[in-house]
Amino acid sequence: MVTKAAVLCGGEGTRLRPLSNYFQKTMIPIGSKRRPLLEYIVRLIGYNGISDVTLLTGYRSDDIEQYFGDGKSFGVNINYSRDPEGRRGTALSLVGALDGGALHGFDNLVVYYGDVLSAMDIMGLVSQHERRRSAVTLVLSKDYKVPFGVAKVEDGRVASFSEKPTLPLNVTIGALMFSKECIPILREACSGKDAPDIMTDFVPRVVDRGLLVSPFYLEGFWYDVGTTEAYEKLDNGLVEKNLKFLD
């Protein structure tokens, strides 16, 4: 089966302002070597044996295209698809890439959000998706650390309080994989929507159709760099320790 990858890197990065006033959000420098966030993602995909990568761009597209070129320096072949003018939405970005020819000829597509660092076993994801013959496979983390204190209230008084607890929830980490049979459903998800979203509009439709949507649990390091606060708290040592294999 032919597996390709698409990386969502077209957003304006409003949660990363003022940094995103000067950088495309996926091009913010990461780690002691100050490489762009997107470089870690592209290298991770190539390390896992996927050679065809499409970057779905929008805001400050030229910054990305000038840095990565055809991808040969990073061990992959890179195509680009710019978001349609005046339209927004992650699902629409994928449809635009399909219609424009940047994405074609795949049996399965790995979709990776461009503001997430991880050491994800993409080969394991692909293997499980094919073995189970899933329509969609969602990459999940089993635990979620709430960024706020949580109070339990009983009879008008706080019965217990926990500061930033970790809850046993299955949360998406910003990656999934889907089979080509889902393309018509993806197109439907974009119909009549101003900003159709992959997680909000596409995945629930696949579930509602009764097709197999499987979980793939990420073991190990991942970090959402989507806010200024998260970026400022990112430890360079953590990056070097967990992503050293990409060198």
C-alpha positions as a printed NumPy array, in Angstrom:
array([[  0.   ,   0.   ,   0.   ],
       [  1.119,   3.548,  -0.729],
       [  1.34 ,   5.73 ,   2.371],
       [  1.969,   9.463,   2.204],
       [  1.98 ,  12.235,   4.786],
       [  0.475,  15.703,   5.   ],
       [  1.465,  18.334,   7.551],
       [ -0.911,  21.15 ,   8.472],
       [  1.164,  24.312,   8.625],
       [ -1.026,  27.076,   7.232],
       [ -2.48 ,  28.717,  10.327],
       [ -1.665,  32.239,  11.466],
       [ -0.731,  31.036,  14.944],
       [ -2.838,  33.554,  16.855],
       [ -2.121,  31.739,  20.129],
       [  1.603,  32.219,  19.506],
       [  1.528,  35.978,  19.127],
       [  3.651,  38.058,  19.187],
       [  6.073,  35.328,  17.988],
       [  3.892,  34.527,  14.993],
       [  4.051,  38.148,  13.884],
       [  7.645,  37.39 ,  12.891],
       [  7.588,  33.627,  12.228],
       [  5.213,  31.251,  10.54 ],
       [  4.066,  29.276,  13.585],
       [  5.692,  26.035,  12.414],
       [  8.977,  27.857,  11.791],
       [  9.582,  29.004,  15.373],
       [ 13.065,  27.918,  16.551],
       [ 13.169,  24.855,  18.793],
       [ 15.914,  23.28 ,  20.902],
       [ 19.514,  24.305,  21.448],
       [ 20.203,  24.083,  17.7  ],
       [ 17.299,  26.483,  17.042],
       [ 15.861,  24.412,  14.224],
       [ 12.333,  25.204,  13.034],
       [  9.604,  23.152,  14.681],
       [  8.529,  21.934,  11.247],
       [ 11.995,  20.518,  10.565],
       [ 11.643,  18.116,  13.481],
       [  8.294,  16.99 ,  12.079],
       [  9.587,  16.5  ,   8.533],
       [ 12.611,  14.592,   9.8  ],
       [ 10.388,  12.404,  12.   ],
       [  8.226,  11.471,   9.021],
       [ 11.247,  10.632,   6.873],
       [ 12.877,   8.669,   9.705],
       [  9.777,   6.498,   9.803],
       [ 10.081,   5.577,   6.151],
       [  7.532,   7.887,   4.526],
       [  9.231,   9.683,   1.649],
       [  6.336,  11.677,   0.146],
       [  5.312,  14.661,   2.268],
       [  2.871,  17.441,   1.382],
       [  3.048,  20.666,   3.381],
       [ -0.33 ,  22.4  ,   3.562],
       [  0.561,  26.059,   3.833],
       [ -1.201,  29.412,   4.046],
       [  0.126,  32.201,   6.247],
       [  3.749,  33.068,   5.335],
       [  3.936,  30.201,   2.844],
       [  7.113,  31.553,   1.274],
       [  9.031,  31.171,   4.542],
       [  8.333,  27.441,   4.544],
       [  8.929,  26.851,   0.839],
       [ 12.246,  28.724,   0.817],
       [ 13.547,  26.737,   3.792],
       [ 12.512,  23.231,   2.759],
       [ 12.626,  23.427,  -1.03 ],
       [ 12.041,  20.026,  -2.623],
       [ 12.861,  18.252,   0.638],
       [ 15.915,  16.399,  -0.619],
       [ 18.135,  17.922,   2.085],
       [ 15.811,  16.407,   4.675],
       [ 15.571,  12.967,   3.092],
       [ 12.046,  13.299,   1.688],
       [ 10.18 ,  14.56 ,  -1.382],
       [  8.112,  17.622,  -0.542],
       [  5.069,  18.976,  -2.366],
       [  3.191,  22.109,  -1.369],
       [ -0.446,  23.089,  -1.336],
       [ -1.515,  26.608,  -0.405],
       [ -4.874,  27.048,   1.268],
       [ -7.58 ,  28.529,  -0.977],
       [ -7.685,  32.316,  -0.743],
       [-10.263,  33.513,   1.76 ],
       [-11.135,  30.027,   3.02 ],
       [-10.023,  28.427,   6.27 ],
       [-10.215,  25.039,   7.916],
       [ -7.986,  21.984,   8.234],
       [-10.387,  19.738,   6.314],
       [-10.538,  22.269,   3.498],
       [ -6.722,  22.323,   3.37 ],
       [ -6.736,  18.595,   2.647],
       [ -9.431,  18.903,  -0.024],
       [ -7.508,  21.755,  -1.641],
       [ -4.392,  19.582,  -1.799],
       [ -6.394,  16.744,  -3.354],
       [ -8.008,  18.99 ,  -5.955],
       [ -4.739,  20.734,  -6.763],
       [ -2.835,  17.496,  -7.322],
       [ -0.367,  17.895,  -4.457],
       [ -1.925,  14.827,  -2.809],
       [ -2.642,  11.934,  -5.123],
       [ -2.074,   8.226,  -5.489],
       [ -2.147,   7.238,  -1.824],
       [ -3.928,   4.344,  -0.159],
       [ -3.427,   5.759,   3.325],
       [ -2.552,   9.254,   4.484],
       [ -0.854,  10.287,   7.726],
       [ -2.001,  13.762,   8.801],
       [  0.182,  15.583,  11.321],
       [ -0.561,  18.933,  12.939],
       [  2.372,  21.305,  12.563],
       [  2.476,  22.645,  16.113],
       [  3.13 ,  19.319,  17.863],
       [  6.549,  17.883,  18.695],
       [  6.696,  14.143,  19.239],
       [  8.771,  11.007,  18.972],
       [  5.768,   9.167,  17.555],
       [  6.229,   5.696,  16.138],
       [  4.699,   6.472,  12.756],
       [  5.751,   3.079,  11.408],
       [  3.756,   1.493,  14.232],
       [  0.772,   3.691,  13.381],
       [  0.888,   2.657,   9.72 ],
       [  1.299,  -1.01 ,  10.584],
       [ -1.678,  -1.018,  12.96 ],
       [ -3.879,   0.947,  10.545],
       [ -3.233,  -1.517,   7.732],
       [ -3.488,  -4.591,   9.942],
       [ -6.862,  -3.565,  11.347],
       [ -8.048,  -2.2  ,   7.992],
       [ -9.229,   0.951,   9.732],
       [-10.946,   3.806,   7.964],
       [ -9.378,   6.274,  10.415],
       [ -6.805,   5.806,  13.165],
       [ -6.591,   8.525,  15.804],
       [ -3.326,   9.034,  17.671],
       [ -4.184,   9.342,  21.354],
       [ -2.522,   9.881,  24.696],
       [ -4.026,   7.985,  27.614],
       [ -3.619,  10.708,  30.224],
       [ -4.331,  14.419,  30.165],
       [ -2.802,  16.899,  32.576],
       [ -5.348,  19.629,  33.195],
       [ -3.649,  23.068,  33.028],
       [ -5.822,  24.371,  35.881],
       [ -6.717,  23.471,  39.434],
       [ -9.863,  21.324,  39.673],
       [-12.355,  21.565,  42.531],
       [-15.069,  19.099,  43.481],
       [-18.072,  20.985,  44.858],
       [-20.693,  19.335,  47.066],
       [-23.591,  21.067,  48.812],
       [-22.202,  24.54 ,  48.165],
       [-18.708,  23.878,  49.505],
       [-15.406,  22.665,  48.035],
       [-15.086,  19.05 ,  49.096],
       [-11.699,  18.474,  47.454],
       [ -9.177,  20.326,  45.352],
       [ -6.347,  19.172,  43.087],
       [ -3.875,  21.466,  41.354],
       [ -3.381,  20.531,  37.685],
       [ -4.4  ,  16.867,  38.032],
       [ -3.777,  14.18 ,  35.45 ],
       [ -7.052,  12.663,  34.32 ],
       [ -7.578,   9.229,  32.714],
       [ -8.814,  10.621,  29.407],
       [ -8.016,   9.562,  25.847],
       [ -6.961,  12.836,  24.21 ],
       [ -5.913,  13.503,  20.632],
       [ -2.355,  14.743,  20.195],
       [ -2.702,  16.233,  16.717],
       [ -2.165,  13.303,  14.37 ],
       [ -4.297,  10.746,  12.573],
       [ -4.328,   8.463,   9.573],
       [ -7.108,   7.75 ,   7.113],
       [ -7.725,   5.517,   4.124],
       [ -8.629,   6.741,   0.653],
       [-12.157,   5.361,   1.078],
       [-12.79 ,   8.324,   3.401],
       [-12.132,  10.999,   0.784],
       [-15.842,  11.362,  -0.17 ],
       [-16.682,  11.816,   3.525],
       [-13.941,  14.439,   3.817],
       [-15.481,  16.329,   0.908],
       [-18.916,  16.116,   2.511],
       [-17.489,  17.547,   5.734],
       [-16.452,  20.661,   3.807],
       [-19.86 ,  21.254,   2.234],
       [-21.538,  24.406,   3.499],
       [-18.932,  25.049,   6.191],
       [-16.968,  28.28 ,   6.568],
       [-14.002,  26.626,   8.3  ],
       [-14.42 ,  22.829,   8.163],
       [-12.234,  21.048,  10.692],
       [-10.77 ,  17.55 ,  10.515],
       [-11.461,  16.644,  14.139],
       [-14.769,  18.487,  14.484],
       [-16.408,  17.805,  11.131],
       [-14.633,  14.897,   9.428],
       [-13.867,  12.295,  12.106],
       [-17.384,  12.337,  13.661],
       [-18.882,  11.717,  10.208],
       [-16.688,   8.64 ,   9.761],
       [-17.809,   7.376,  13.173],
       [-21.469,   8.039,  12.33 ],
       [-21.141,   6.009,   9.107],
       [-20.174,   2.998,  11.191],
       [-16.704,   2.721,   9.682],
       [-13.857,   1.529,  11.872],
       [-12.119,   4.352,  13.741],
       [ -9.255,   2.899,  15.77 ],
       [ -7.124,   4.323,  18.574],
       [ -3.34 ,   4.327,  18.382],
       [ -1.779,   5.133,  21.732],
       [  1.348,   7.227,  21.647],
       [  3.932,   6.011,  24.123],
       [  6.551,   8.522,  25.139],
       [  7.333,  12.121,  24.347],
       [  4.934,  14.628,  22.824],
       [  4.508,  18.34 ,  23.354],
       [  1.972,  20.836,  22.011],
       [  3.858,  24.031,  21.146],
       [  0.701,  25.851,  20.098],
       [  0.756,  28.707,  22.627],
       [  3.272,  31.318,  23.705],
       [  3.161,  29.956,  27.257],
       [  3.875,  26.398,  26.09 ],
       [  6.734,  27.589,  23.881],
       [  8.345,  29.526,  26.725],
       [  8.135,  26.487,  29.013],
       [  9.643,  24.063,  26.502],
       [ 12.916,  22.724,  27.911],
       [ 15.699,  22.494,  25.316],
       [ 17.131,  19.539,  27.219],
       [ 13.84 ,  17.716,  26.851],
       [ 13.943,  18.258,  23.091],
       [ 17.526,  17.021,  22.763],
       [ 16.886,  13.983,  24.953],
       [ 13.752,  12.798,  23.181],
       [ 14.466,  13.794,  19.576],
       [ 18.2  ,  13.181,  19.362],
       [ 17.557,  10.167,  17.101],
       [ 16.431,  12.552,  14.34 ],
       [ 20.014,  13.765,  13.915]])
